[in-house]
């Protein structure tokens, strides 16, 4: 028995749970940041060329 009458395995279980939740929150935050940056990116297109492509010689 550990202090407060808790088993050693129970403490390890809670530490694992807390560590897992912290890692999941970190991954979620990084995903949201990357998605936000992706939507802010301004896409550009090339202007049409000056050649007249309707005439085939």
Biopython code that builds the backbone (N, CA, C, O; Angstrom):
import numpy as np
from Bio.PDB.StructureBuilder import StructureBuilder

atoms = [
    (1, "UNK", "N", (0.833, -1.190, 0.000)),
    (1, "UNK", "CA", (0.000, 0.000, 0.000)),
    (1, "UNK", "C", (0.873, 1.247, 0.000)),
    (1, "UNK", "O", (1.913, 1.304, 0.656)),
    (2, "UNK", "N", (0.431, 2.217, -0.737)),
    (2, "UNK", "CA", (1.115, 3.492, -0.816)),
    (2, "UNK", "C", (0.426, 4.461, 0.143)),
    (2, "UNK", "O", (-0.500, 4.071, 0.856)),
    (3, "UNK", "N", (0.864, 5.706, 0.166)),
    (3, "UNK", "CA", (0.224, 6.685, 1.034)),
    (3, "UNK", "C", (-1.230, 6.897, 0.615)),
    (3, "UNK", "O", (-1.567, 6.683, -0.550)),
    (4, "UNK", "N", (-2.070, 7.299, 1.510)),
    (4, "UNK", "CA", (-3.505, 7.517, 1.326)),
    (4, "UNK", "C", (-4.247, 6.236, 0.952)),
    (4, "UNK", "O", (-5.377, 6.302, 0.468)),
    (5, "UNK", "N", (-3.648, 5.101, 1.164)),
    (5, "UNK", "CA", (-4.311, 3.838, 0.902)),
    (5, "UNK", "C", (-4.472, 3.503, -0.570)),
    (5, "UNK", "O", (-5.226, 2.588, -0.901)),
    (6, "UNK", "N", (-3.800, 4.200, -1.456)),
    (6, "UNK", "CA", (-3.918, 3.925, -2.889)),
    (6, "UNK", "C", (-2.853, 2.920, -3.309)),
    (6, "UNK", "O", (-1.761, 2.872, -2.744)),
    (7, "UNK", "N", (-3.188, 2.141, -4.285)),
    (7, "UNK", "CA", (-2.233, 1.167, -4.803)),
    (7, "UNK", "C", (-1.242, 1.864, -5.732)),
    (7, "UNK", "O", (-1.542, 2.918, -6.293)),
    (8, "UNK", "N", (-0.069, 1.272, -5.890)),
    (8, "UNK", "CA", (0.961, 1.858, -6.751)),
    (8, "UNK", "C", (0.510, 1.883, -8.210)),
    (8, "UNK", "O", (0.813, 2.833, -8.931)),
    (9, "UNK", "N", (-0.193, 0.875, -8.642)),
    (9, "UNK", "CA", (-0.656, 0.806, -10.024)),
    (9, "UNK", "C", (-1.657, 1.898, -10.349)),
    (9, "UNK", "O", (-1.713, 2.383, -11.479)),
    (10, "UNK", "N", (-2.440, 2.280, -9.366)),
    (10, "UNK", "CA", (-3.438, 3.329, -9.582)),
    (10, "UNK", "C", (-2.761, 4.671, -9.853)),
    (10, "UNK", "O", (-3.216, 5.432, -10.707)),
    (11, "UNK", "N", (-1.691, 4.962, -9.140)),
    (11, "UNK", "CA", (-0.953, 6.203, -9.358)),
    (11, "UNK", "C", (-0.328, 6.216, -10.754)),
    (11, "UNK", "O", (-0.370, 7.233, -11.446)),
    (12, "UNK", "N", (0.241, 5.101, -11.159)),
    (12, "UNK", "CA", (0.840, 5.001, -12.492)),
    (12, "UNK", "C", (-0.222, 5.176, -13.571)),
    (12, "UNK", "O", (0.041, 5.768, -14.618)),
    (13, "UNK", "N", (-1.422, 4.660, -13.314)),
    (13, "UNK", "CA", (-2.505, 4.794, -14.279)),
    (13, "UNK", "C", (-2.885, 6.265, -14.459)),
    (13, "UNK", "O", (-3.083, 6.719, -15.586)),
    (14, "UNK", "N", (-2.987, 7.000, -13.372)),
    (14, "UNK", "CA", (-3.344, 8.416, -13.464)),
    (14, "UNK", "C", (-2.239, 9.238, -14.132)),
    (14, "UNK", "O", (-2.529, 10.159, -14.895)),
    (15, "UNK", "N", (-0.991, 8.916, -13.852)),
    (15, "UNK", "CA", (0.113, 9.623, -14.502)),
    (15, "UNK", "C", (0.107, 9.364, -16.011)),
    (15, "UNK", "O", (0.342, 10.278, -16.803)),
    (16, "UNK", "N", (-0.158, 8.130, -16.398)),
    (16, "UNK", "CA", (-0.248, 7.796, -17.819)),
    (16, "UNK", "C", (-1.408, 8.527, -18.471)),
    (16, "UNK", "O", (-1.278, 9.024, -19.590)),
    (17, "UNK", "N", (-2.540, 8.599, -17.786)),
    (17, "UNK", "CA", (-3.707, 9.305, -18.311)),
    (17, "UNK", "C", (-3.411, 10.786, -18.506)),
    (17, "UNK", "O", (-3.748, 11.352, -19.546)),
    (18, "UNK", "N", (-2.790, 11.415, -17.525)),
    (18, "UNK", "CA", (-2.467, 12.841, -17.615)),
    (18, "UNK", "C", (-1.469, 13.092, -18.744)),
    (18, "UNK", "O", (-1.635, 14.035, -19.516)),
    (19, "UNK", "N", (-0.445, 12.264, -18.845)),
    (19, "UNK", "CA", (0.545, 12.425, -19.915)),
    (19, "UNK", "C", (-0.107, 12.254, -21.285)),
    (19, "UNK", "O", (0.206, 12.996, -22.215)),
    (20, "UNK", "N", (-1.003, 11.290, -21.414)),
    (20, "UNK", "CA", (-1.696, 11.064, -22.686)),
    (20, "UNK", "C", (-2.573, 12.251, -23.056)),
    (20, "UNK", "O", (-2.614, 12.648, -24.221)),
    (21, "UNK", "N", (-3.266, 12.817, -22.092)),
    (21, "UNK", "CA", (-4.122, 13.973, -22.359)),
    (21, "UNK", "C", (-3.301, 15.195, -22.762)),
    (21, "UNK", "O", (-3.716, 15.964, -23.629)),
    (22, "UNK", "N", (-2.150, 15.376, -22.142)),
    (22, "UNK", "CA", (-1.278, 16.502, -22.503)),
    (22, "UNK", "C", (-0.770, 16.335, -23.933)),
    (22, "UNK", "O", (-0.758, 17.295, -24.704)),
    (23, "UNK", "N", (-0.356, 15.132, -24.285)),
    (23, "UNK", "CA", (0.131, 14.876, -25.642)),
    (23, "UNK", "C", (-0.984, 15.084, -26.660)),
    (23, "UNK", "O", (-0.756, 15.680, -27.712)),
    (24, "UNK", "N", (-2.191, 14.599, -26.357)),
    (24, "UNK", "CA", (-3.323, 14.770, -27.277)),
    (24, "UNK", "C", (-3.663, 16.246, -27.455)),
    (24, "UNK", "O", (-3.960, 16.680, -28.568)),
    (25, "UNK", "N", (-3.625, 17.022, -26.374)),
    (25, "UNK", "CA", (-3.910, 18.455, -26.465)),
    (25, "UNK", "C", (-2.842, 19.168, -27.291)),
    (25, "UNK", "O", (-3.158, 20.078, -28.057)),
    (26, "UNK", "N", (-1.596, 18.767, -27.145)),
    (26, "UNK", "CA", (-0.507, 19.357, -27.924)),
    (26, "UNK", "C", (-0.677, 19.060, -29.416)),
    (26, "UNK", "O", (-0.502, 19.948, -30.251)),
    (27, "UNK", "N", (-1.010, 17.836, -29.744)),
    (27, "UNK", "CA", (-1.227, 17.465, -31.146)),
    (27, "UNK", "C", (-2.412, 18.233, -31.722)),
    (27, "UNK", "O", (-2.349, 18.700, -32.859)),
    (28, "UNK", "N", (-3.487, 18.371, -30.955)),
    (28, "UNK", "CA", (-4.649, 19.127, -31.416)),
    (28, "UNK", "C", (-4.284, 20.585, -31.671)),
    (28, "UNK", "O", (-4.685, 21.155, -32.685)),
    (29, "UNK", "N", (-3.528, 21.189, -30.764)),
    (29, "UNK", "CA", (-3.129, 22.590, -30.923)),
    (29, "UNK", "C", (-2.259, 22.771, -32.168)),
    (29, "UNK", "O", (-2.464, 23.715, -32.931)),
    (30, "UNK", "N", (-1.298, 21.883, -32.379)),
    (30, "UNK", "CA", (-0.434, 21.979, -33.559)),
    (30, "UNK", "C", (-1.230, 21.786, -34.848)),
    (30, "UNK", "O", (-0.953, 22.444, -35.852)),
    (31, "UNK", "N", (-2.210, 20.895, -34.827)),
    (31, "UNK", "CA", (-3.062, 20.685, -35.997)),
    (31, "UNK", "C", (-3.871, 21.929, -36.308)),
    (31, "UNK", "O", (-3.980, 22.322, -37.469)),
    (32, "UNK", "N", (-4.439, 22.555, -35.290)),
    (32, "UNK", "CA", (-5.226, 23.768, -35.497)),
    (32, "UNK", "C", (-4.362, 24.917, -36.011)),
    (32, "UNK", "O", (-4.802, 25.690, -36.862)),
    (33, "UNK", "N", (-3.147, 25.031, -35.505)),
    (33, "UNK", "CA", (-2.237, 26.086, -35.972)),
    (33, "UNK", "C", (-1.879, 25.863, -37.442)),
    (33, "UNK", "O", (-1.895, 26.805, -38.234)),
    (34, "UNK", "N", (-1.558, 24.627, -37.805)),
    (34, "UNK", "CA", (-1.191, 24.328, -39.194)),
    (34, "UNK", "C", (-2.370, 24.561, -40.136)),
    (34, "UNK", "O", (-2.188, 25.094, -41.231)),
    (35, "UNK", "N", (-3.563, 24.171, -39.727)),
    (35, "UNK", "CA", (-4.747, 24.373, -40.561)),
    (35, "UNK", "C", (-5.044, 25.852, -40.724)),
    (35, "UNK", "O", (-5.412, 26.298, -41.810)),
    (36, "UNK", "N", (-4.888, 26.609, -39.661)),
    (36, "UNK", "CA", (-5.131, 28.048, -39.724)),
    (36, "UNK", "C", (-4.162, 28.715, -40.693)),
    (36, "UNK", "O", (-4.565, 29.560, -41.491)),
    (37, "UNK", "N", (-2.890, 28.340, -40.627)),
    (37, "UNK", "CA", (-1.897, 28.905, -41.547)),
    (37, "UNK", "C", (-2.201, 28.512, -42.987)),
    (37, "UNK", "O", (-2.000, 29.311, -43.902)),
    (38, "UNK", "N", (-2.680, 27.300, -43.193)),
    (38, "UNK", "CA", (-2.985, 26.838, -44.549)),
    (38, "UNK", "C", (-4.132, 27.639, -45.152)),
    (38, "UNK", "O", (-4.094, 27.966, -46.338)),
    (39, "UNK", "N", (-5.141, 27.958, -44.365)),
    (39, "UNK", "CA", (-6.270, 28.726, -44.889)),
    (39, "UNK", "C", (-5.916, 30.188, -45.112)),
    (39, "UNK", "O", (-6.557, 30.854, -45.924)),
    (40, "UNK", "N", (-4.913, 30.704, -44.413)),
    (40, "UNK", "CA", (-4.503, 32.097, -44.592)),
    (40, "UNK", "C", (-3.623, 32.289, -45.826)),
    (40, "UNK", "O", (-3.450, 33.419, -46.283)),
    (41, "UNK", "N", (-3.068, 31.213, -46.372)),
    (41, "UNK", "CA", (-2.163, 31.293, -47.521)),
    (41, "UNK", "C", (-2.923, 31.810, -48.737)),
    (41, "UNK", "O", (-3.997, 31.307, -49.067)),
    (42, "UNK", "N", (-2.360, 32.815, -49.399)),
    (42, "UNK", "CA", (-2.976, 33.404, -50.585)),
    (42, "UNK", "C", (-2.439, 32.702, -51.830)),
    (42, "UNK", "O", (-1.256, 32.814, -52.152)),
    (43, "UNK", "N", (-3.305, 31.987, -52.517)),
    (43, "UNK", "CA", (-2.915, 31.301, -53.745)),
    (43, "UNK", "C", (-2.960, 32.284, -54.906)),
    (43, "UNK", "O", (-3.847, 33.135, -54.975)),
    (44, "UNK", "N", (-2.012, 32.164, -55.806)),
    (44, "UNK", "CA", (-1.978, 33.026, -56.986)),
    (44, "UNK", "C", (-1.978, 32.155, -58.234)),
    (44, "UNK", "O", (-1.560, 30.997, -58.208)),
    (45, "UNK", "N", (-2.453, 32.734, -59.318)),
    (45, "UNK", "CA", (-2.428, 32.032, -60.595)),
    (45, "UNK", "C", (-1.633, 32.865, -61.582)),
    (45, "UNK", "O", (-1.526, 34.082, -61.433)),
    (46, "UNK", "N", (-1.084, 32.220, -62.577)),
    (46, "UNK", "CA", (-0.323, 32.926, -63.609)),
    (46, "UNK", "C", (-1.290, 33.692, -64.508)),
    (46, "UNK", "O", (-2.390, 33.214, -64.785)),
    (47, "UNK", "N", (-0.887, 34.878, -64.964)),
    (47, "UNK", "CA", (-1.752, 35.610, -65.895)),
    (47, "UNK", "C", (-1.809, 34.877, -67.234)),
    (47, "UNK", "O", (-0.880, 34.147, -67.581)),
    (48, "UNK", "N", (-2.883, 35.065, -67.980)),
    (48, "UNK", "CA", (-2.967, 34.401, -69.289)),
    (48, "UNK", "C", (-1.862, 34.894, -70.215)),
    (48, "UNK", "O", (-1.464, 36.058, -70.164)),
    (49, "UNK", "N", (-1.380, 34.006, -71.046)),
    (49, "UNK", "CA", (-0.305, 34.394, -71.962)),
    (49, "UNK", "C", (-0.856, 35.309, -73.050)),
    (49, "UNK", "O", (-2.055, 35.315, -73.331)),
    (50, "UNK", "N", (0.033, 36.072, -73.650)),
    (50, "UNK", "CA", (-0.361, 37.047, -74.664)),
    (50, "UNK", "C", (-0.590, 36.413, -76.035)),
    (50, "UNK", "O", (-1.164, 37.050, -76.919)),
    (51, "UNK", "N", (-0.156, 35.184, -76.222)),
    (51, "UNK", "CA", (-0.320, 34.514, -77.508)),
    (51, "UNK", "C", (-1.794, 34.226, -77.762)),
    (51, "UNK", "O", (-2.578, 33.996, -76.842)),
    (52, "UNK", "N", (-2.139, 34.247, -79.041)),
    (52, "UNK", "CA", (-3.492, 33.878, -79.438)),
    (52, "UNK", "C", (-3.474, 32.391, -79.787)),
    (52, "UNK", "O", (-2.922, 32.000, -80.816)),
    (53, "UNK", "N", (-4.058, 31.587, -78.958)),
    (53, "UNK", "CA", (-4.031, 30.142, -79.157)),
    (53, "UNK", "C", (-5.151, 29.667, -80.080)),
    (53, "UNK", "O", (-5.231, 28.473, -80.371)),
    (54, "UNK", "N", (-5.998, 30.548, -80.536)),
    (54, "UNK", "CA", (-7.110, 30.124, -81.384)),
    (54, "UNK", "C", (-6.678, 29.842, -82.818)),
    (54, "UNK", "O", (-7.398, 29.164, -83.550)),
    (55, "UNK", "N", (-5.524, 30.346, -83.235)),
    (55, "UNK", "CA", (-5.049, 30.123, -84.605)),
    (55, "UNK", "C", (-4.023, 29.000, -84.613)),
    (55, "UNK", "O", (-3.028, 29.035, -83.889)),
    (56, "UNK", "N", (-4.287, 28.011, -85.444)),
    (56, "UNK", "CA", (-3.340, 26.906, -85.606)),
    (56, "UNK", "C", (-2.702, 27.011, -86.974)),
    (56, "UNK", "O", (-3.406, 27.012, -87.984)),
    (57, "UNK", "N", (-1.410, 27.098, -87.028)),
    (57, "UNK", "CA", (-0.716, 27.234, -88.314)),
    (57, "UNK", "C", (0.018, 25.979, -88.666)),
    (57, "UNK", "O", (0.659, 25.912, -89.715)),
]
sb = StructureBuilder()
sb.init_structure("model")
sb.init_model(0)
sb.init_chain("A")
sb.init_seg("    ")
for serial, (resi, resn, name, xyz) in enumerate(atoms, 1):
    if name == "N":
        sb.init_residue(resn, " ", resi, " ")
    sb.init_atom(name, np.array(xyz, "f"), 0.0, 1.0, " ", f" {name:<3s}", serial, name[0])
structure = sb.get_structure()
